[in-house]
Amino acid sequence: MTSKSKAHLAPLPRTEILAYWVLSLGSHLYSFYQLHRFSKEHEAGLERGFQLEKGFVKGLKRDLSDFEWSFWTEWAKKSLLWSLIGHGVISRLTSIFKPKLRVPALTVYGLLAASSVLGIKGVSVLLLHVGLSFSVAQLQKPALSWCCNLLLLSTLHIHPLQEIQRGWYKTEEEYYLLLFSVAVCGLRLISFSLEHCWSPADCGGAVQLCWLFSYTFYHPFFYNGPIISYRDYTEQMRRPAEECDRVESGVIYLVLRSGRIILWWCLAEYMIHVMYMHSIQSNETYLEILPPWALGGLALALVQFFFVKYLVLFGFPSMLASMDQLVPPKLPRCVSIMYSFTGMWRHFDAGLYRWLIRYIYVPLGGSRHGLLYQMLSTGLAFGFVCLWHGGHDYLRYWALMNWTGIVVENTLKSVFASSYIHSIVKRNFSPAMERRCIALFSALSTAMLILSNLVFLGGLHVGRIFWKRVFIQGWSNIALPMLAFLYCFAQIGLEWTSRPP
């Protein structure tokens, strides 16, 4: 919902802002403490039923129930961290001694690194996708390219093909790595295909294919993103070395960014050592008996861990990309200062957001042709995101909730921007009171945003239990205090985003 422009956001008294900060931080810390107490009180039961292992610190257990964190942590220790370091070394050496060979060297390295992990058969699948997508793109028909790439993505869900690909690997984790690689590769192929359809390159087909290989197998972004468009990738990688920012390629930048990533990793590990939120969310019995403050702590811990996790997962690849003259998408913004569905999509995964805007939302009309086209464009963008993530039933509900949230926010924004309503607001509310009303509406939006994120992170059973306990059974003793604290969060978010850049 949201928002007025930064220039028109009314300031509030400093004491009021300080009160919002105190209540926001206090509610975070107290709810986390209550969740920590519940985790320790039920540690034995959680250890029997779920994945708790000996922690890095003596006397603490470690919650392994978050598949994504455990998966990428193990792969980082096995090979990915070392192959990313190798990419950085090769990039620096070629930049210093043979700048013209930097892109070909990184392409070959990315292809070899992928082959070492996925095997020849896994890389052959990717090469087949690249070849088919490239061939169809030469026809310069956007609709045909979309059909081709959607069919290629749909192969991820064909059961007989899944069983064949599983047979290529000794472990399930290796097969999952292939799935993730193909899914992210699909976004790159769509980007290349549409860019070529809209603005065919002057260079020959062989040169285009080489750039597509470079884009597809660029190692830092290969497995998990973040996403950057084909146009941005090629333009930035073609820049002469003297045009790049020397400061960002220096040792100081490397040390500072690495230090930040290590701190984020330590924070994520600390959270799963002292709060077993992922194990608790997996059991409906524990969700039903959680005290109210611990229930709120669970919701906050789940979304905050998701935020910190992606600071790590996107942080190291983005650092390497910056040293390669690329401009990676901004890292996720803290979820505690997100006060709208629109803001969440715009600032959490900025690369995916820009991809959706450029290749789905704008070509379908976006906001240029009225509210109906805007709703349709947004709905199809969420439909694609749902399909890309796997199309499961909980993802359909999550996509529907996000689409509804954005449509409601944009509708209300249009209503309050109309001259009639705007004049009524100006006559009856001071600028400060207008901002408080915005924060109140944003608190309601944030509540639904958190609920949708819980569905995405934990499944339908988590969303259903939170809805029942907070809004049905606890509408007076849980929902109202929760909205009061979310109002404080929204005010902090408005204050934060109103700062000059």
C-alpha positions as CSV (number, residue, x, y, z in Angstrom):
1,M,0.0,0.0,0.0
2,T,1.3,2.5,0.0
3,S,3.0,5.1,-0.2
4,K,3.5,8.6,-0.7
5,S,6.7,9.8,-2.4
6,K,9.7,10.4,-0.2
7,A,9.4,14.2,-0.7
8,H,5.8,14.3,0.6
9,L,6.2,12.0,3.6
10,A,5.5,14.1,6.7
11,P,8.0,14.0,9.5
12,L,6.8,12.9,13.0
13,P,8.1,14.1,16.4
14,R,11.4,12.5,17.4
15,T,9.9,11.1,20.6
16,E,7.2,9.4,18.6
17,I,9.7,7.8,16.2
18,L,11.9,6.8,19.2
19,A,8.8,5.1,20.8
20,Y,8.2,3.2,17.5
21,W,11.9,2.0,17.5
22,V,11.7,0.9,21.1
23,L,8.5,-1.0,20.6
24,S,9.7,-2.6,17.4
25,L,13.0,-3.7,18.7
26,G,11.5,-4.7,22.1
27,S,8.8,-6.8,20.4
28,H,11.4,-8.6,18.2
29,L,13.7,-9.4,21.1
30,Y,11.0,-10.5,23.5
31,S,9.2,-12.7,21.0
32,F,12.5,-14.3,20.0
33,Y,13.3,-14.9,23.7
34,Q,9.9,-16.6,24.2
35,L,10.5,-18.8,21.1
36,H,14.0,-19.6,22.4
37,R,12.4,-20.7,25.7
38,F,9.9,-22.8,24.0
39,S,12.6,-24.4,21.8
40,K,14.7,-25.3,24.8
41,E,11.7,-26.6,26.9
42,H,10.8,-29.0,24.0
43,E,14.3,-29.7,22.8
44,A,14.1,-33.4,23.6
45,G,10.8,-33.9,21.7
46,L,12.1,-31.9,18.8
47,E,15.3,-33.9,18.7
48,R,13.4,-37.2,18.7
49,G,11.0,-36.2,15.9
50,F,13.1,-33.8,13.8
51,Q,16.5,-33.0,12.6
52,L,18.5,-31.6,15.4
53,E,22.2,-32.3,15.5
54,K,25.2,-31.3,17.7
55,G,25.8,-27.6,17.3
56,F,29.0,-25.7,16.6
57,V,29.0,-24.4,20.2
58,K,29.1,-26.9,23.1
59,G,25.8,-27.4,24.7
60,L,23.7,-26.1,21.7
61,K,21.8,-28.1,19.1
62,R,21.5,-27.1,15.5
63,D,18.2,-27.2,13.6
64,L,18.7,-28.8,10.2
65,S,15.0,-28.6,9.1
66,D,15.5,-25.8,6.6
67,F,16.2,-27.8,3.4
68,E,17.6,-24.8,1.4
69,W,20.1,-23.7,4.1
70,S,21.3,-27.2,4.8
71,F,21.5,-28.0,1.1
72,W,23.5,-25.0,0.0
73,T,25.7,-25.1,3.2
74,E,26.7,-28.7,2.4
75,W,27.4,-28.0,-1.2
76,A,29.4,-25.0,-0.3
77,K,31.7,-27.1,1.9
78,K,31.9,-29.8,-0.8
79,S,32.7,-27.8,-3.8
80,L,30.8,-24.7,-4.6
81,L,32.7,-22.3,-2.3
82,W,36.0,-23.5,-3.8
83,S,34.8,-23.3,-7.4
84,L,33.6,-19.7,-6.7
85,I,37.0,-18.8,-5.3
86,G,38.5,-20.3,-8.4
87,H,36.3,-18.2,-10.6
88,G,37.5,-15.1,-8.7
89,V,41.2,-16.0,-9.2
90,I,40.8,-16.7,-12.9
91,S,38.9,-13.5,-13.4
92,R,41.6,-11.4,-11.7
93,L,44.5,-13.1,-13.5
94,T,42.9,-12.7,-16.9
95,S,41.9,-9.1,-16.2
96,I,45.5,-8.3,-15.4
97,F,47.4,-10.3,-18.0
98,K,45.0,-11.0,-20.9
99,P,41.8,-8.8,-20.6
100,K,40.6,-9.8,-24.0
101,L,40.5,-13.5,-22.9
102,R,38.6,-12.8,-19.7
103,V,35.1,-13.6,-20.9
104,P,36.1,-16.7,-22.9
105,A,38.1,-18.0,-19.9
106,L,35.2,-17.5,-17.5
107,T,32.9,-19.2,-19.9
108,V,35.1,-22.3,-20.2
109,Y,35.7,-22.3,-16.5
110,G,31.9,-22.1,-15.8
111,L,31.2,-25.0,-18.2
112,L,34.0,-27.1,-16.6
113,A,32.8,-26.3,-13.1
114,A,29.2,-27.2,-14.0
115,S,30.4,-30.5,-15.6
116,S,32.4,-31.4,-12.5
117,V,29.3,-31.2,-10.3
118,L,26.4,-32.1,-12.6
119,G,28.3,-34.6,-14.8
120,I,28.3,-34.8,-18.5
121,K,24.7,-36.0,-18.7
122,G,23.5,-33.1,-16.5
123,V,25.3,-30.5,-18.6
124,S,24.1,-32.1,-21.8
125,V,20.5,-31.4,-20.6
126,L,21.4,-27.7,-20.2
127,L,23.2,-27.7,-23.6
128,L,20.1,-29.2,-25.2
129,H,17.9,-26.5,-23.7
130,V,20.3,-23.8,-24.8
131,G,20.4,-25.2,-28.4
132,L,16.6,-25.4,-28.7
133,S,16.0,-22.0,-27.2
134,F,18.7,-20.4,-29.4
135,S,17.3,-22.0,-32.5
136,V,13.7,-20.9,-31.8
137,A,14.8,-17.4,-31.0
138,Q,16.3,-17.0,-34.4
139,L,12.7,-16.9,-35.8
140,Q,12.2,-13.7,-33.8
141,K,8.7,-14.6,-32.7
142,P,8.3,-13.8,-29.0
143,A,5.2,-16.0,-28.5
144,L,7.0,-18.9,-30.1
145,S,10.0,-18.4,-27.9
146,W,7.8,-18.3,-24.8
147,C,6.1,-21.6,-25.8
148,C,9.5,-23.2,-26.4
149,N,11.0,-22.1,-23.1
150,L,7.8,-22.9,-21.1
151,L,7.9,-26.4,-22.5
152,L,11.5,-26.8,-21.6
153,L,10.7,-25.7,-18.0
154,S,7.8,-28.1,-17.8
155,T,10.2,-31.0,-18.4
156,L,11.2,-30.5,-14.7
157,H,7.8,-31.9,-13.7
158,I,7.6,-35.0,-16.0
159,H,7.8,-38.0,-13.7
160,P,9.5,-40.5,-16.1
161,L,12.1,-38.0,-17.0
162,Q,12.7,-37.2,-13.3
163,E,13.3,-40.9,-12.6
164,I,15.8,-41.1,-15.5
165,Q,17.7,-38.1,-14.3
166,R,17.7,-39.4,-10.7
167,G,19.4,-42.5,-12.0
168,W,22.4,-40.4,-13.1
169,Y,23.4,-39.5,-9.6
170,K,24.3,-41.3,-6.4
171,T,22.4,-38.9,-4.1
172,E,19.2,-37.0,-4.2
173,E,21.0,-33.8,-3.5
174,E,23.0,-34.0,-6.8
175,Y,19.7,-34.4,-8.7
176,Y,18.2,-31.4,-6.9
177,L,21.3,-29.3,-8.0
178,L,20.4,-30.2,-11.6
179,L,16.8,-29.1,-11.1
180,F,17.9,-25.8,-9.6
181,S,20.4,-25.2,-12.4
182,V,17.8,-26.0,-15.1
183,A,15.2,-23.7,-13.5
184,V,17.5,-20.7,-13.2
185,C,18.9,-21.5,-16.7
186,G,15.3,-21.2,-18.0
187,L,15.0,-17.6,-16.9
188,R,18.2,-16.8,-18.7
189,L,17.1,-18.5,-21.9
190,I,13.8,-16.5,-21.8
191,S,15.8,-13.3,-21.3
192,F,18.0,-14.1,-24.3
193,S,15.2,-15.2,-26.5
194,L,13.0,-12.1,-25.9
195,E,16.0,-9.7,-26.2
196,H,16.9,-11.2,-29.5
197,C,13.3,-11.1,-30.7
198,W,13.0,-7.4,-29.8
199,S,16.4,-6.2,-30.9
200,P,18.4,-8.7,-32.9
201,A,22.2,-8.3,-32.5
202,D,24.3,-7.2,-35.5
203,C,26.9,-9.9,-34.8
204,G,26.7,-13.3,-36.4
205,G,25.0,-16.4,-35.0
206,A,28.2,-17.9,-33.8
207,V,29.1,-14.8,-31.8
208,Q,25.5,-14.7,-30.3
209,L,25.8,-18.4,-29.3
210,C,29.1,-17.7,-27.6
211,W,27.6,-14.9,-25.6
212,L,24.6,-17.1,-24.7
213,F,27.0,-19.7,-23.4
214,S,28.9,-17.1,-21.4
215,Y,25.6,-15.8,-19.9
216,T,24.2,-19.2,-19.2
217,F,27.3,-20.7,-17.6
218,Y,28.5,-17.6,-15.7
219,H,29.5,-19.4,-12.6
220,P,28.6,-17.1,-9.7
221,F,25.0,-16.9,-10.9
222,F,24.7,-20.4,-12.4
223,Y,23.0,-22.4,-9.6
224,N,20.9,-20.0,-7.7
225,G,21.1,-16.5,-9.1
226,P,20.6,-13.6,-8.5
227,I,19.0,-13.0,-11.9
228,I,20.4,-10.4,-14.4
229,S,19.1,-9.8,-17.9
230,Y,20.9,-10.9,-21.0
231,R,21.1,-7.3,-22.2
232,D,22.6,-6.0,-19.0
233,Y,25.1,-8.9,-18.8
234,T,26.4,-8.5,-22.3
235,E,26.6,-4.7,-22.1
236,Q,28.5,-4.7,-18.8
237,M,30.9,-7.5,-19.7
238,R,31.8,-5.7,-23.0
239,R,32.9,-2.6,-21.1
240,P,36.6,-1.9,-21.4
241,A,38.6,-2.7,-18.3
242,E,39.5,1.0,-17.8
243,E,35.8,1.9,-17.5
244,C,35.2,-0.3,-14.5
245,D,35.3,0.9,-11.0
246,R,38.8,0.2,-9.7
247,V,37.7,0.7,-6.0
248,E,35.2,-2.2,-6.2
249,S,37.9,-4.5,-7.6
250,G,40.3,-3.8,-4.8
251,V,41.4,-5.7,-1.8
252,I,39.6,-3.5,0.6
253,Y,36.3,-4.1,-1.1
254,L,36.9,-7.9,-1.1
255,V,37.8,-7.9,2.6
256,L,34.9,-5.8,3.7
257,R,32.3,-7.6,1.7
258,S,33.6,-11.0,2.7
259,G,33.5,-9.9,6.3
260,R,29.8,-8.9,5.9
261,I,28.9,-12.2,4.4
262,I,30.7,-14.1,7.2
263,L,28.7,-12.0,9.7
264,W,25.4,-12.8,8.0
265,W,26.3,-16.5,7.9
266,C,27.1,-16.4,11.7
267,L,23.8,-14.7,12.3
268,A,21.9,-17.4,10.4
269,E,23.7,-20.2,12.2
270,Y,23.1,-18.4,15.6
271,M,19.3,-18.3,14.8
272,I,19.1,-22.0,14.1
273,H,21.1,-22.8,17.2
274,V,18.9,-20.9,19.7
275,M,15.5,-21.0,18.0
276,Y,14.3,-24.3,16.4
277,M,11.7,-22.5,14.2
278,H,11.9,-24.8,11.3
279,S,11.4,-27.9,13.3
280,I,8.5,-26.3,15.2
281,Q,6.7,-25.2,12.1
282,S,6.8,-28.8,10.8
283,N,4.6,-30.1,13.6
284,E,1.0,-28.9,14.0
285,T,1.0,-30.0,17.7
286,Y,3.7,-27.5,18.6
287,L,2.1,-24.8,16.5
288,E,-1.1,-25.3,18.4
289,I,0.5,-25.0,21.9
290,L,2.9,-22.2,21.2
291,P,2.2,-19.3,23.6
292,P,1.1,-16.1,21.8
293,W,4.4,-14.3,22.1
294,A,6.3,-17.4,20.9
295,L,3.9,-17.7,18.1
296,G,4.7,-14.2,17.0
297,G,8.4,-14.9,17.5
298,L,8.1,-17.9,15.2
299,A,6.5,-15.9,12.4
300,L,9.2,-13.2,12.7
301,A,12.0,-15.7,13.0
302,L,11.0,-17.6,9.9
303,V,10.8,-14.5,7.7
304,Q,14.0,-13.0,9.2
305,F,15.9,-16.2,8.7
306,F,14.8,-16.3,5.1
307,F,16.1,-12.7,4.7
308,V,19.5,-13.5,6.3
309,K,19.8,-16.7,4.3
310,Y,19.5,-14.8,1.0
311,L,22.0,-12.2,2.1
312,V,24.4,-15.1,2.3
313,L,23.3,-17.0,-0.8
314,F,23.2,-13.8,-3.0
315,G,26.0,-12.0,-1.2
316,F,29.1,-14.0,-2.3
317,P,28.0,-14.4,-6.0
318,S,27.1,-10.6,-6.1
319,M,30.5,-9.8,-4.7
320,L,32.3,-11.8,-7.4
321,A,30.0,-10.3,-10.1
322,S,30.9,-6.8,-8.9
323,M,34.6,-7.6,-9.3
324,D,33.8,-8.8,-12.9
325,Q,32.4,-5.3,-13.8
326,L,28.8,-6.5,-13.5
327,V,26.2,-4.6,-11.6
328,P,24.3,-7.3,-9.7
329,P,20.8,-6.6,-8.3
330,K,20.7,-5.1,-4.8
331,L,20.7,-7.5,-1.9
332,P,17.4,-8.1,-0.1
333,R,16.1,-5.4,2.1
334,C,15.3,-6.3,5.7
335,V,11.8,-7.8,5.9
336,S,11.0,-6.0,9.2
337,I,10.8,-2.7,7.3
338,M,8.7,-4.0,4.5
339,Y,5.2,-2.7,4.8
340,S,3.6,-3.6,1.6
341,F,3.3,-6.5,-0.9
342,T,4.6,-4.2,-3.7
343,G,7.7,-3.2,-1.6
344,M,8.4,-6.8,-0.7
345,W,8.5,-7.8,-4.4
346,R,10.5,-4.8,-5.4
347,H,13.2,-5.0,-2.8
348,F,13.6,-8.6,-1.6
349,D,14.7,-10.2,-4.9
350,A,15.4,-7.2,-7.1
351,G,16.7,-9.3,-9.9
352,L,13.6,-11.5,-10.2
353,Y,11.4,-8.4,-9.8
354,R,13.1,-6.6,-12.7
355,W,13.0,-9.8,-14.8
356,L,9.2,-10.1,-14.3
357,I,8.6,-6.4,-15.0
358,R,10.7,-6.5,-18.2
359,Y,9.6,-9.8,-19.7
360,I,6.0,-10.2,-18.5
361,Y,4.4,-7.2,-16.9
362,V,5.4,-4.4,-19.4
363,P,4.9,-6.5,-22.6
364,L,1.4,-7.4,-21.4
365,G,0.4,-3.8,-20.9
366,G,1.2,-3.2,-17.3
367,S,-0.3,0.0,-15.8
368,R,-0.3,1.8,-19.2
369,H,-3.8,0.7,-20.2
370,G,-5.7,0.9,-17.0
371,L,-6.4,-1.2,-13.9
372,L,-7.8,-4.2,-15.8
373,Y,-4.6,-4.7,-17.8
374,Q,-2.6,-4.1,-14.6
375,M,-4.4,-6.8,-12.8
376,L,-4.0,-9.2,-15.8
377,S,-0.3,-8.5,-16.2
378,T,0.3,-8.9,-12.5
379,G,-1.7,-12.1,-12.3
380,L,0.2,-13.7,-15.2
381,A,3.5,-12.7,-13.6
382,F,2.5,-14.4,-10.4
383,G,1.2,-17.4,-12.4
384,F,4.7,-17.7,-14.0
385,V,6.4,-17.4,-10.6
386,C,4.2,-20.1,-9.2
387,L,4.9,-22.4,-12.1
388,W,8.7,-21.7,-12.0
389,H,8.8,-22.6,-8.3
390,G,7.0,-25.9,-8.9
391,G,3.3,-25.2,-9.1
392,H,2.4,-27.0,-5.9
393,D,-0.9,-26.3,-4.2
394,Y,0.5,-24.1,-1.4
395,L,2.4,-22.1,-4.1
396,R,-0.9,-21.4,-5.9
397,Y,-2.4,-20.0,-2.6
398,W,0.7,-18.0,-2.0
399,A,0.7,-16.5,-5.5
400,L,-3.0,-15.7,-5.2
401,M,-2.5,-14.0,-1.9
402,N,0.3,-11.9,-3.3
403,W,-1.7,-11.0,-6.4
404,T,-4.7,-10.0,-4.3
405,G,-2.5,-7.9,-2.0
406,I,-0.9,-6.0,-4.8
407,V,-4.2,-5.4,-6.6
408,V,-5.8,-4.1,-3.4
409,E,-2.8,-1.9,-2.7
410,N,-2.7,-0.4,-6.2
411,T,-6.5,0.1,-6.2
412,L,-6.4,1.9,-2.9
413,K,-3.5,4.0,-4.1
414,S,-5.4,5.0,-7.2
415,V,-8.5,5.8,-5.2
416,F,-6.6,8.0,-2.7
417,A,-4.7,9.7,-5.6
418,S,-8.0,10.8,-7.2
419,S,-8.6,14.5,-6.9
420,Y,-11.9,14.1,-5.0
421,I,-10.6,11.8,-2.3
422,H,-7.3,13.7,-2.1
423,S,-9.0,16.9,-1.4
424,I,-11.1,15.4,1.3
425,V,-8.0,13.9,3.0
426,K,-6.2,17.3,2.8
427,R,-9.1,19.1,4.3
428,N,-9.6,16.8,7.3
429,F,-6.2,15.4,8.1
430,S,-2.9,17.0,8.9
431,P,0.2,15.6,7.0
432,A,1.4,13.8,10.2
433,M,-2.1,12.2,10.7
434,E,-2.2,11.2,7.0
435,R,1.1,9.4,7.5
436,R,-0.3,7.6,10.6
437,C,-3.3,6.5,8.5
438,I,-0.9,5.2,5.9
439,A,1.0,3.2,8.6
440,L,-2.3,1.8,9.9
441,F,-3.3,0.6,6.4
442,S,0.2,-0.7,6.0
443,A,0.0,-2.7,9.2
444,L,-3.0,-4.6,7.8
445,S,-1.1,-5.2,4.6
446,T,1.9,-6.4,6.5
447,A,-0.2,-8.9,8.5
448,M,-1.4,-10.5,5.2
449,L,2.1,-10.2,3.8
450,I,3.6,-12.2,6.7
451,L,0.8,-14.7,6.4
452,S,1.5,-15.3,2.7
453,N,5.2,-15.7,3.5
454,L,4.4,-18.3,6.1
455,V,2.5,-20.2,3.5
456,F,5.4,-20.0,1.1
457,L,8.0,-21.0,3.8
458,G,6.0,-23.6,5.7
459,G,3.1,-24.7,3.6
460,L,-0.7,-24.5,3.9
461,H,-0.8,-26.1,7.4
462,V,1.3,-23.3,8.9
463,G,-0.7,-20.6,7.2
464,R,-4.0,-22.2,8.3
465,I,-3.0,-22.5,11.9
466,F,-1.7,-19.0,12.1
467,W,-4.9,-17.7,10.6
468,K,-7.0,-19.7,13.0
469,R,-5.0,-18.8,16.2
470,V,-4.5,-15.1,15.4
471,F,-7.5,-14.0,13.5
472,I,-10.3,-16.4,14.5
473,Q,-9.5,-17.6,18.1
474,G,-7.3,-14.7,19.1
475,W,-8.8,-11.7,17.3
476,S,-9.0,-9.7,20.5
477,N,-6.0,-10.8,22.6
478,I,-3.5,-11.6,19.7
479,A,-4.6,-9.9,16.5
480,L,-5.1,-6.4,17.9
481,P,-1.8,-6.3,19.8
482,M,-0.1,-7.8,16.8
483,L,-1.5,-5.0,14.5
484,A,-0.3,-2.4,17.0
485,F,3.3,-3.7,16.8
486,L,3.0,-4.0,13.0
487,Y,1.9,-0.4,13.0
488,C,5.2,0.4,14.7
489,F,7.1,-1.7,12.1
490,A,5.4,0.2,9.3
491,Q,6.3,3.6,10.8
492,I,9.9,2.5,11.0
493,G,9.7,1.3,7.4
494,L,8.3,4.6,6.3
495,E,10.9,6.5,8.2
496,W,13.7,4.3,6.7
497,T,12.6,4.6,3.1
498,S,12.0,8.4,3.5
499,R,15.7,9.0,4.1
500,P,17.6,10.7,1.3
501,P,19.7,8.3,-0.8
